[in-house]
Every structure is written in C-alpha cells, then in structure tokens.
C-alpha cells in the first residue's frame, strides 16, 4: 500500500535552514504529482509546494516563494523540501501528500531562538 514517511524536522533558529525528506513506497513514484503541506499550531493545513511528475515543474505558496525548494528524486522515490531563511511563522507540522488522500504522519519544524 501507499506509504509516505517524512523525516528531517527539528528545532532551528530564525534564518536557518532545514531539509525535509519524504520516502515513498507502494506506488510508482515517478508517475505522481507530489506535494508538501503544513499545519501551523491552531491553524488549518495549508499547501506549501507541489512538483509535477514528469516535467518537474513546481509551484509554491506565496509565503514560501524564494525560500523553499521542492525537489524529487524519482530514482530514490523520495521527495524533498529544502527550506532556508526560516521564520517563526514557518513553525508547523509538515506533511508529504499524494492524491487521493495519502498522507504521511508528518514531521515537526520549530523555528525559534
């Protein structure tokens, strides 16, 4: 069955960087659009970034444009989110997503001094 396992979260100071990973299994990774979502404390889950399966085209939420990069390695069936210039408002649980309705368990990112 479809499995998505996120890793790489943690505590980072404002201005710092982190790279999240999502190891995918149970399906042909290269065939699917993949996304990162996040859920800040007390708020609804929101879309962060998407990457197309073949072209690798990407799209980002305005709040992360220029700071975050979504990357896919189809050979490793792994999705990444490279995050830089992190801000306290980036604090959230970050989720890997594949439609329809396949979510990982999430990884916590806390940006604080």
QUIJO-V833259 format. One record per residue. RES is the residue in three letters. PSI is psi as a letter, one per 30 degrees, with the letter a starting at -180 (NA if undefined). NEAR is the number of other C-alpha atoms within 8 Angstrom. Layout:
res | psi | near
RES | PSI | NEAR
RES | PSI | NEAR
//
This chain:
res | psi | near
UNK | l | 5
UNK | k | 8
UNK | k | 10
UNK | k | 14
UNK | j | 12
UNK | l | 14
UNK | l | 9
UNK | f | 9
UNK | l | 11
UNK | a | 8
UNK | k | 8
UNK | k | 12
UNK | l | 9
UNK | k | 11
UNK | f | 8
UNK | a | 9
UNK | l | 10
UNK | l | 10
UNK | j | 10
UNK | k | 12
UNK | l | 12
UNK | j | 12
UNK | k | 11
UNK | k | 13
UNK | l | 11
UNK | g | 7
UNK | l | 7
UNK | j | 7
UNK | e | 9
UNK | f | 8
UNK | f | 7
UNK | k | 9
UNK | k | 10
UNK | l | 13
UNK | l | 12
UNK | k | 13
UNK | l | 13
UNK | l | 12
UNK | j | 11
UNK | l | 12
UNK | k | 6
UNK | g | 4
UNK | l | 6
UNK | l | 6
UNK | k | 8
UNK | k | 7
UNK | k | 9
UNK | e | 11
UNK | l | 12
UNK | l | 12
UNK | k | 14
UNK | l | 11
UNK | e | 10
UNK | e | 6
UNK | f | 5
UNK | g | 8
UNK | k | 6
UNK | l | 9
UNK | k | 7
UNK | l | 9
UNK | k | 9
UNK | e | 5
UNK | f | 4
UNK | f | 9
UNK | k | 8
UNK | f | 5
UNK | e | 9
UNK | k | 10
UNK | k | 8
UNK | k | 12
UNK | k | 9
UNK | k | 10
UNK | j | 8
UNK | f | 8
UNK | e | 5
UNK | g | 5
UNK | h | 12
UNK | k | 12
UNK | k | 13
UNK | l | 11
UNK | j | 12
UNK | j | 12
UNK | k | 12
UNK | l | 10
UNK | h | 9
UNK | k | 13
UNK | l | 10
UNK | e | 9
UNK | f | 6
UNK | f | 10
UNK | k | 12
UNK | l | 11
UNK | k | 11
UNK | k | 12
UNK | k | 13
UNK | k | 15
UNK | k | 13
UNK | k | 11
UNK | l | 7
UNK | j | 4
UNK | h | 6
UNK | j | 10
UNK | k | 9
UNK | a | 11
UNK | f | 8
UNK | l | 11
UNK | k | 12
UNK | k | 10
UNK | k | 13
UNK | k | 12
UNK | j | 14
UNK | k | 9
UNK | NA | 5
//
